[in-house]
Amino acid sequence: MHAVRCLPRGRRRQDGVLAHGVTVAARAPLHDLAVCGGGISGLALAYLAGTRGVADVVVLEGAGRPGGKIQTEWVDGFCCEWGPQGFLDNVPETLALVAGLGLDGELVRADDAAGDRFIARNGRLRKVPLSPPAFLTSDVLSLPGRLRVLLEPFQRRGALEESVFTFAARRIGREAAEVLVDAMVTGVYAGDPARLSLPATFPKMRAMERDYGSLVRAMLARRKSGGGGPAGPGGTLTTLRLGMQQLTDALASALGAGVRLGVPVERITRGAGAFAVRLGDGSEVAAKQVAVAMPPGAAARALGELLPEGAVAALQGIPYAKVAVVMTGYRAPHPFAHPTRGFGFLVPGRERRRILGSIFCDATFPAQAPAGATLLRTLLGGARDPGALDLSDGELLALARRELDHFLGGDPEPDFVRIIRHDYGIPQYTLGHLARLDEIERAAAAIPGLHLLGNGFHGIAANACVVEAERIAAAVAGGA
């Protein structure tokens, strides 16, 4: 491959392809598409673009492995998912992607036992009620709190943008917002519901209020049309036999030599006929179209010379929550006083605990632990406690064990331990996110051939990333 050479701004070469200071030697290969970032978004886009006839695609990934946050590690029969544990099986685009890779026979649905969830309330775990009768008799909320929820159909509509907490407190009352909704936000975003934008993070809730005037009426209508499976509203939590990395590995394998690892993208510029992507080793890649599937902050740095200042600032304004994952495995089947059957438990902020929650991995996906063993995936940090990631591994493990002892009863010595830290764990769609997104997308749309995608924009889940990759693949093919 012949490198792309940069000239000072404003100079041109007669034999070049690019203008505005970027020149490509006449013999340099010109890719149809360069994808910057090899996580699930970038890999899926590259693969899907190929299925639409985009022949020459290169994926540029700074790390030494593909997959981004999706990483699965198997040790002594225990499965460690360092990123998402799975995806809901109700999104056709993801199922089609899996089938196209020949992996549909590898799908594993969550066990029925994962249908039970628990939430911390006044220091104890309470089972989350899954039906109106169960809710009325549950102690997950006080009697006044439950009665206030029943008044939800009579509440007024809110503003176009408000925080998740403001929306929940207005519709179902402050107590339910602090307990139920805070726990939900903790489980999905590891975020602060008072700072997160409702239409950006939970657009379906805004749509439920708009279309039905009430969350209760909307949920009743949904129940009539069919609910979800274990551990997933509207779908069943699903993984692959070897873990989520099996999906990204299959994508990388299908792309073959088109995936380049250990080549961080530093700068993207554009001329009259192509883009130039400057890599960390000083070399450059030329492409007719470029898709940036990097975290927003990294995208801002790479696109600093291409996008207007407002769009760069908007990219920089998308924060991340730090998250630490502590995996503990126990050979004993029942190491705690509290049964670890179910999906797991979440801890609302009002509990004033340092744990965000813990997933009962062996109950959710029994094959992810040796027969008869127990595997927990405990989360710490988040917007609530970013300082947790400053602790040493030993301190994190000790903290996780203390918290598990508090909620599950007992402090058994784990037979297996793994710890990983995500300094850029989960994007936070804070208030103003949709306005920032609009500025970013308007700026990108003004540059033909430039595309942005990833979990920092339209959804953090694997499904959302695949849906966005499908949309961008169609746009790339249309512009090829």
VENTATA-V785303 format. One record per pair of residues at least 24 apart in sequence whose C-alpha atoms are under 6 Angstrom apart, sorted by the first residue. I is the first residue (numbers start at 1). GAP is how many residues later the second one is. If there is no record, write none. Layout:
i,gap
I,GAP
I,GAP
//
This chain:
i,gap
2,26
3,280
3,281
4,280
17,256
18,253
18,254
18,255
18,256
19,252
19,253
20,251
30,256
30,257
31,25
31,256
32,24
32,25
32,255
32,256
33,24
33,254
33,256
33,257
34,24
34,25
34,253
34,256
35,24
35,255
35,256
36,24
36,256
36,257
37,24
37,256
37,257
38,28
38,29
39,28
39,29
40,27
41,413
41,424
41,428
42,251
45,424
45,428
48,425
49,424
58,200
58,201
59,199
59,200
59,201
60,200
61,200
61,202
61,203
62,199
62,200
62,201
62,202
63,199
64,197
64,198
67,181
70,175
71,174
72,171
72,173
77,292
77,293
78,290
78,291
79,289
86,152
86,153
87,150
87,151
88,147
88,148
88,149
88,150
89,146
89,147
90,145
93,374
106,134
106,135
107,132
107,133
108,130
108,131
108,132
109,129
110,127
110,128
110,254
110,255
111,253
112,118
113,229
114,116
114,117
114,228
114,229
114,250
115,115
115,116
116,226
116,227
117,225
117,226
117,227
117,228
118,227
119,226
119,227
120,227
145,30
148,25
153,61
162,35
162,36
163,31
163,32
163,33
163,34
163,35
164,29
164,32
164,33
164,34
165,28
165,29
179,169
182,166
183,163
183,164
183,165
190,192
191,192
192,191
195,235
196,233
196,234
196,235
197,233
197,234
266,36
267,35
268,34
268,35
269,37
289,160
290,160
291,159
291,160
291,161
292,160
293,160
293,161
311,128
311,129
314,122
319,108
319,109
320,104
320,106
320,107
320,108
321,61
321,62
321,104
321,105
322,59
322,60
322,64
322,100
322,101
322,102
322,103
323,57
323,58
323,59
323,99
323,102
324,55
324,56
324,96
324,97
325,53
325,54
325,94
325,95
326,51
326,52
326,93
327,49
327,50
327,90
327,91
328,47
328,48
328,86
328,88
328,89
329,45
329,46
329,85
329,86
329,87
330,43
330,44
330,84
330,85
331,42
332,41
333,39
333,40
333,41
336,72
336,73
336,74
337,72
338,70
355,25
356,24
427,29
//
